[in-house]
Amino acid sequence: MTEFGTMADFDELLRAVKQRHMRLVLDLVVNHTSDEHRWFVESRKSKDNPYRNYYIWRPGKNGKEPNNWTSFFPAQPGSWIPQPANTICIYCRKAA
């Protein structure tokens, strides 16, 4: 994901942090998948798909998102999916 930089960018960041006698904490969330991952693609197909329970889906309210959550990612906030049955699954959609 080039929008997050390269390993060279990370190495430069880490060097600059160490130069300032600071420490860097990374939040690695290994239980996330891409919206292009086979499981996620399958989970969107129907409510009774075996992969549906791999993600947290919530029904919409009055045809809109079920909450007012925002995202810190540059992609679409909240990633509202109007099908099936106006549900939401929180994920960071890959920027076009």
Phi and psi in radians as a Rosetta constraint file:
Dihedral C 1 N 2 CA 2 C 2 CIRCULARHARMONIC -1.086 0.35
Dihedral N 2 CA 2 C 2 N 3 CIRCULARHARMONIC -0.408 0.35
Dihedral C 2 N 3 CA 3 C 3 CIRCULARHARMONIC -1.146 0.35
Dihedral N 3 CA 3 C 3 N 4 CIRCULARHARMONIC -0.265 0.35
Dihedral C 3 N 4 CA 4 C 4 CIRCULARHARMONIC -1.731 0.35
Dihedral N 4 CA 4 C 4 N 5 CIRCULARHARMONIC 0.046 0.35
Dihedral C 4 N 5 CA 5 C 5 CIRCULARHARMONIC 1.693 0.35
Dihedral N 5 CA 5 C 5 N 6 CIRCULARHARMONIC 3.104 0.35
Dihedral C 5 N 6 CA 6 C 6 CIRCULARHARMONIC -1.850 0.35
Dihedral N 6 CA 6 C 6 N 7 CIRCULARHARMONIC 3.013 0.35
Dihedral C 6 N 7 CA 7 C 7 CIRCULARHARMONIC -1.110 0.35
Dihedral N 7 CA 7 C 7 N 8 CIRCULARHARMONIC -0.576 0.35
Dihedral C 7 N 8 CA 8 C 8 CIRCULARHARMONIC -1.113 0.35
Dihedral N 8 CA 8 C 8 N 9 CIRCULARHARMONIC -0.693 0.35
Dihedral C 8 N 9 CA 9 C 9 CIRCULARHARMONIC -1.075 0.35
Dihedral N 9 CA 9 C 9 N 10 CIRCULARHARMONIC -0.748 0.35
Dihedral C 9 N 10 CA 10 C 10 CIRCULARHARMONIC -1.121 0.35
Dihedral N 10 CA 10 C 10 N 11 CIRCULARHARMONIC -0.764 0.35
Dihedral C 10 N 11 CA 11 C 11 CIRCULARHARMONIC -1.038 0.35
Dihedral N 11 CA 11 C 11 N 12 CIRCULARHARMONIC -0.702 0.35
Dihedral C 11 N 12 CA 12 C 12 CIRCULARHARMONIC -1.149 0.35
Dihedral N 12 CA 12 C 12 N 13 CIRCULARHARMONIC -0.745 0.35
Dihedral C 12 N 13 CA 13 C 13 CIRCULARHARMONIC -1.057 0.35
Dihedral N 13 CA 13 C 13 N 14 CIRCULARHARMONIC -0.842 0.35
Dihedral C 13 N 14 CA 14 C 14 CIRCULARHARMONIC -1.093 0.35
Dihedral N 14 CA 14 C 14 N 15 CIRCULARHARMONIC -0.707 0.35
Dihedral C 14 N 15 CA 15 C 15 CIRCULARHARMONIC -1.071 0.35
Dihedral N 15 CA 15 C 15 N 16 CIRCULARHARMONIC -0.774 0.35
Dihedral C 15 N 16 CA 16 C 16 CIRCULARHARMONIC -1.154 0.35
Dihedral N 16 CA 16 C 16 N 17 CIRCULARHARMONIC -0.643 0.35
Dihedral C 16 N 17 CA 17 C 17 CIRCULARHARMONIC -1.135 0.35
Dihedral N 17 CA 17 C 17 N 18 CIRCULARHARMONIC -0.827 0.35
Dihedral C 17 N 18 CA 18 C 18 CIRCULARHARMONIC -1.104 0.35
Dihedral N 18 CA 18 C 18 N 19 CIRCULARHARMONIC -0.660 0.35
Dihedral C 18 N 19 CA 19 C 19 CIRCULARHARMONIC -1.050 0.35
Dihedral N 19 CA 19 C 19 N 20 CIRCULARHARMONIC -0.522 0.35
Dihedral C 19 N 20 CA 20 C 20 CIRCULARHARMONIC -1.637 0.35
Dihedral N 20 CA 20 C 20 N 21 CIRCULARHARMONIC 0.179 0.35
Dihedral C 20 N 21 CA 21 C 21 CIRCULARHARMONIC 0.980 0.35
Dihedral N 21 CA 21 C 21 N 22 CIRCULARHARMONIC 0.736 0.35
Dihedral C 21 N 22 CA 22 C 22 CIRCULARHARMONIC -2.000 0.35
Dihedral N 22 CA 22 C 22 N 23 CIRCULARHARMONIC 3.023 0.35
Dihedral C 22 N 23 CA 23 C 23 CIRCULARHARMONIC -2.159 0.35
Dihedral N 23 CA 23 C 23 N 24 CIRCULARHARMONIC 2.667 0.35
Dihedral C 23 N 24 CA 24 C 24 CIRCULARHARMONIC -1.996 0.35
Dihedral N 24 CA 24 C 24 N 25 CIRCULARHARMONIC 2.251 0.35
Dihedral C 24 N 25 CA 25 C 25 CIRCULARHARMONIC -1.913 0.35
Dihedral N 25 CA 25 C 25 N 26 CIRCULARHARMONIC 2.205 0.35
Dihedral C 25 N 26 CA 26 C 26 CIRCULARHARMONIC -1.872 0.35
Dihedral N 26 CA 26 C 26 N 27 CIRCULARHARMONIC 2.438 0.35
Dihedral C 26 N 27 CA 27 C 27 CIRCULARHARMONIC -1.807 0.35
Dihedral N 27 CA 27 C 27 N 28 CIRCULARHARMONIC 1.714 0.35
Dihedral C 27 N 28 CA 28 C 28 CIRCULARHARMONIC -1.678 0.35
Dihedral N 28 CA 28 C 28 N 29 CIRCULARHARMONIC 1.979 0.35
Dihedral C 28 N 29 CA 29 C 29 CIRCULARHARMONIC -1.830 0.35
Dihedral N 29 CA 29 C 29 N 30 CIRCULARHARMONIC 1.698 0.35
Dihedral C 29 N 30 CA 30 C 30 CIRCULARHARMONIC -1.453 0.35
Dihedral N 30 CA 30 C 30 N 31 CIRCULARHARMONIC -0.137 0.35
Dihedral C 30 N 31 CA 31 C 31 CIRCULARHARMONIC -1.668 0.35
Dihedral N 31 CA 31 C 31 N 32 CIRCULARHARMONIC 0.352 0.35
Dihedral C 31 N 32 CA 32 C 32 CIRCULARHARMONIC -1.800 0.35
Dihedral N 32 CA 32 C 32 N 33 CIRCULARHARMONIC 2.652 0.35
Dihedral C 32 N 33 CA 33 C 33 CIRCULARHARMONIC -2.235 0.35
Dihedral N 33 CA 33 C 33 N 34 CIRCULARHARMONIC 2.812 0.35
Dihedral C 33 N 34 CA 34 C 34 CIRCULARHARMONIC -1.282 0.35
Dihedral N 34 CA 34 C 34 N 35 CIRCULARHARMONIC 2.697 0.35
Dihedral C 34 N 35 CA 35 C 35 CIRCULARHARMONIC -1.195 0.35
Dihedral N 35 CA 35 C 35 N 36 CIRCULARHARMONIC -0.176 0.35
Dihedral C 35 N 36 CA 36 C 36 CIRCULARHARMONIC -1.688 0.35
Dihedral N 36 CA 36 C 36 N 37 CIRCULARHARMONIC -0.070 0.35
Dihedral C 36 N 37 CA 37 C 37 CIRCULARHARMONIC -1.184 0.35
Dihedral N 37 CA 37 C 37 N 38 CIRCULARHARMONIC 2.515 0.35
Dihedral C 37 N 38 CA 38 C 38 CIRCULARHARMONIC -0.930 0.35
Dihedral N 38 CA 38 C 38 N 39 CIRCULARHARMONIC -0.724 0.35
Dihedral C 38 N 39 CA 39 C 39 CIRCULARHARMONIC -1.104 0.35
Dihedral N 39 CA 39 C 39 N 40 CIRCULARHARMONIC -0.767 0.35
Dihedral C 39 N 40 CA 40 C 40 CIRCULARHARMONIC -1.178 0.35
Dihedral N 40 CA 40 C 40 N 41 CIRCULARHARMONIC -0.746 0.35
Dihedral C 40 N 41 CA 41 C 41 CIRCULARHARMONIC -1.026 0.35
Dihedral N 41 CA 41 C 41 N 42 CIRCULARHARMONIC -0.781 0.35
Dihedral C 41 N 42 CA 42 C 42 CIRCULARHARMONIC -1.138 0.35
Dihedral N 42 CA 42 C 42 N 43 CIRCULARHARMONIC -0.713 0.35
Dihedral C 42 N 43 CA 43 C 43 CIRCULARHARMONIC -1.078 0.35
Dihedral N 43 CA 43 C 43 N 44 CIRCULARHARMONIC -0.450 0.35
Dihedral C 43 N 44 CA 44 C 44 CIRCULARHARMONIC -1.398 0.35
Dihedral N 44 CA 44 C 44 N 45 CIRCULARHARMONIC -0.257 0.35
Dihedral C 44 N 45 CA 45 C 45 CIRCULARHARMONIC -1.207 0.35
Dihedral N 45 CA 45 C 45 N 46 CIRCULARHARMONIC -0.663 0.35
Dihedral C 45 N 46 CA 46 C 46 CIRCULARHARMONIC -2.860 0.35
Dihedral N 46 CA 46 C 46 N 47 CIRCULARHARMONIC 2.809 0.35
Dihedral C 46 N 47 CA 47 C 47 CIRCULARHARMONIC -1.213 0.35
Dihedral N 47 CA 47 C 47 N 48 CIRCULARHARMONIC -0.373 0.35
Dihedral C 47 N 48 CA 48 C 48 CIRCULARHARMONIC -1.803 0.35
Dihedral N 48 CA 48 C 48 N 49 CIRCULARHARMONIC 0.247 0.35
Dihedral C 48 N 49 CA 49 C 49 CIRCULARHARMONIC -1.179 0.35
Dihedral N 49 CA 49 C 49 N 50 CIRCULARHARMONIC 2.401 0.35
Dihedral C 49 N 50 CA 50 C 50 CIRCULARHARMONIC -0.997 0.35
Dihedral N 50 CA 50 C 50 N 51 CIRCULARHARMONIC -0.452 0.35
Dihedral C 50 N 51 CA 51 C 51 CIRCULARHARMONIC -1.509 0.35
Dihedral N 51 CA 51 C 51 N 52 CIRCULARHARMONIC -0.110 0.35
Dihedral C 51 N 52 CA 52 C 52 CIRCULARHARMONIC -1.000 0.35
Dihedral N 52 CA 52 C 52 N 53 CIRCULARHARMONIC -0.700 0.35
Dihedral C 52 N 53 CA 53 C 53 CIRCULARHARMONIC -1.360 0.35
Dihedral N 53 CA 53 C 53 N 54 CIRCULARHARMONIC 0.004 0.35
Dihedral C 53 N 54 CA 54 C 54 CIRCULARHARMONIC -1.316 0.35
Dihedral N 54 CA 54 C 54 N 55 CIRCULARHARMONIC -0.249 0.35
Dihedral C 54 N 55 CA 55 C 55 CIRCULARHARMONIC -2.264 0.35
Dihedral N 55 CA 55 C 55 N 56 CIRCULARHARMONIC 2.831 0.35
Dihedral C 55 N 56 CA 56 C 56 CIRCULARHARMONIC -1.717 0.35
Dihedral N 56 CA 56 C 56 N 57 CIRCULARHARMONIC 1.994 0.35
Dihedral C 56 N 57 CA 57 C 57 CIRCULARHARMONIC -1.976 0.35
Dihedral N 57 CA 57 C 57 N 58 CIRCULARHARMONIC 2.477 0.35
Dihedral C 57 N 58 CA 58 C 58 CIRCULARHARMONIC -2.295 0.35
Dihedral N 58 CA 58 C 58 N 59 CIRCULARHARMONIC 2.474 0.35
Dihedral C 58 N 59 CA 59 C 59 CIRCULARHARMONIC -1.228 0.35
Dihedral N 59 CA 59 C 59 N 60 CIRCULARHARMONIC 2.607 0.35
Dihedral C 59 N 60 CA 60 C 60 CIRCULARHARMONIC -1.291 0.35
Dihedral N 60 CA 60 C 60 N 61 CIRCULARHARMONIC 2.934 0.35
Dihedral C 60 N 61 CA 61 C 61 CIRCULARHARMONIC -2.098 0.35
Dihedral N 61 CA 61 C 61 N 62 CIRCULARHARMONIC 2.065 0.35
Dihedral C 61 N 62 CA 62 C 62 CIRCULARHARMONIC 0.980 0.35
Dihedral N 62 CA 62 C 62 N 63 CIRCULARHARMONIC 0.683 0.35
Dihedral C 62 N 63 CA 63 C 63 CIRCULARHARMONIC 1.330 0.35
Dihedral N 63 CA 63 C 63 N 64 CIRCULARHARMONIC 0.181 0.35
Dihedral C 63 N 64 CA 64 C 64 CIRCULARHARMONIC -2.161 0.35
Dihedral N 64 CA 64 C 64 N 65 CIRCULARHARMONIC 3.105 0.35
Dihedral C 64 N 65 CA 65 C 65 CIRCULARHARMONIC -0.990 0.35
Dihedral N 65 CA 65 C 65 N 66 CIRCULARHARMONIC 2.598 0.35
Dihedral C 65 N 66 CA 66 C 66 CIRCULARHARMONIC -1.360 0.35
Dihedral N 66 CA 66 C 66 N 67 CIRCULARHARMONIC -0.124 0.35
Dihedral C 66 N 67 CA 67 C 67 CIRCULARHARMONIC -2.687 0.35
Dihedral N 67 CA 67 C 67 N 68 CIRCULARHARMONIC -3.139 0.35
Dihedral C 67 N 68 CA 68 C 68 CIRCULARHARMONIC -1.906 0.35
Dihedral N 68 CA 68 C 68 N 69 CIRCULARHARMONIC 0.474 0.35
Dihedral C 68 N 69 CA 69 C 69 CIRCULARHARMONIC -1.125 0.35
Dihedral N 69 CA 69 C 69 N 70 CIRCULARHARMONIC 2.500 0.35
Dihedral C 69 N 70 CA 70 C 70 CIRCULARHARMONIC -2.048 0.35
Dihedral N 70 CA 70 C 70 N 71 CIRCULARHARMONIC 2.993 0.35
Dihedral C 70 N 71 CA 71 C 71 CIRCULARHARMONIC -2.149 0.35
Dihedral N 71 CA 71 C 71 N 72 CIRCULARHARMONIC 2.614 0.35
Dihedral C 71 N 72 CA 72 C 72 CIRCULARHARMONIC -1.664 0.35
Dihedral N 72 CA 72 C 72 N 73 CIRCULARHARMONIC -0.038 0.35
Dihedral C 72 N 73 CA 73 C 73 CIRCULARHARMONIC -1.455 0.35
Dihedral N 73 CA 73 C 73 N 74 CIRCULARHARMONIC 2.689 0.35
Dihedral C 73 N 74 CA 74 C 74 CIRCULARHARMONIC -1.248 0.35
Dihedral N 74 CA 74 C 74 N 75 CIRCULARHARMONIC -0.219 0.35
Dihedral C 74 N 75 CA 75 C 75 CIRCULARHARMONIC -1.330 0.35
Dihedral N 75 CA 75 C 75 N 76 CIRCULARHARMONIC -3.078 0.35
Dihedral C 75 N 76 CA 76 C 76 CIRCULARHARMONIC -0.999 0.35
Dihedral N 76 CA 76 C 76 N 77 CIRCULARHARMONIC 2.233 0.35
Dihedral C 76 N 77 CA 77 C 77 CIRCULARHARMONIC -1.180 0.35
Dihedral N 77 CA 77 C 77 N 78 CIRCULARHARMONIC 2.375 0.35
Dihedral C 77 N 78 CA 78 C 78 CIRCULARHARMONIC 1.318 0.35
Dihedral N 78 CA 78 C 78 N 79 CIRCULARHARMONIC -0.449 0.35
Dihedral C 78 N 79 CA 79 C 79 CIRCULARHARMONIC 0.861 0.35
Dihedral N 79 CA 79 C 79 N 80 CIRCULARHARMONIC 1.047 0.35
Dihedral C 79 N 80 CA 80 C 80 CIRCULARHARMONIC -1.183 0.35
Dihedral N 80 CA 80 C 80 N 81 CIRCULARHARMONIC 2.262 0.35
Dihedral C 80 N 81 CA 81 C 81 CIRCULARHARMONIC -2.040 0.35
Dihedral N 81 CA 81 C 81 N 82 CIRCULARHARMONIC 1.881 0.35
Dihedral C 81 N 82 CA 82 C 82 CIRCULARHARMONIC -1.315 0.35
Dihedral N 82 CA 82 C 82 N 83 CIRCULARHARMONIC 0.076 0.35
Dihedral C 82 N 83 CA 83 C 83 CIRCULARHARMONIC -2.467 0.35
Dihedral N 83 CA 83 C 83 N 84 CIRCULARHARMONIC 2.661 0.35
Dihedral C 83 N 84 CA 84 C 84 CIRCULARHARMONIC -1.390 0.35
Dihedral N 84 CA 84 C 84 N 85 CIRCULARHARMONIC 2.522 0.35
Dihedral C 84 N 85 CA 85 C 85 CIRCULARHARMONIC 0.965 0.35
Dihedral N 85 CA 85 C 85 N 86 CIRCULARHARMONIC 0.736 0.35
Dihedral C 85 N 86 CA 86 C 86 CIRCULARHARMONIC 0.846 0.35
Dihedral N 86 CA 86 C 86 N 87 CIRCULARHARMONIC 1.086 0.35
Dihedral C 86 N 87 CA 87 C 87 CIRCULARHARMONIC -1.932 0.35
Dihedral N 87 CA 87 C 87 N 88 CIRCULARHARMONIC 2.893 0.35
Dihedral C 87 N 88 CA 88 C 88 CIRCULARHARMONIC -2.244 0.35
Dihedral N 88 CA 88 C 88 N 89 CIRCULARHARMONIC 2.518 0.35
Dihedral C 88 N 89 CA 89 C 89 CIRCULARHARMONIC -2.348 0.35
Dihedral N 89 CA 89 C 89 N 90 CIRCULARHARMONIC 2.202 0.35
Dihedral C 89 N 90 CA 90 C 90 CIRCULARHARMONIC -1.376 0.35
Dihedral N 90 CA 90 C 90 N 91 CIRCULARHARMONIC 2.107 0.35
Dihedral C 90 N 91 CA 91 C 91 CIRCULARHARMONIC -2.778 0.35
Dihedral N 91 CA 91 C 91 N 92 CIRCULARHARMONIC 2.827 0.35
Dihedral C 91 N 92 CA 92 C 92 CIRCULARHARMONIC -1.710 0.35
Dihedral N 92 CA 92 C 92 N 93 CIRCULARHARMONIC 1.910 0.35
Dihedral C 92 N 93 CA 93 C 93 CIRCULARHARMONIC -1.356 0.35
Dihedral N 93 CA 93 C 93 N 94 CIRCULARHARMONIC 2.405 0.35
Dihedral C 93 N 94 CA 94 C 94 CIRCULARHARMONIC -1.057 0.35
Dihedral N 94 CA 94 C 94 N 95 CIRCULARHARMONIC 2.257 0.35
Dihedral C 94 N 95 CA 95 C 95 CIRCULARHARMONIC -1.174 0.35
Dihedral N 95 CA 95 C 95 N 96 CIRCULARHARMONIC 2.460 0.35
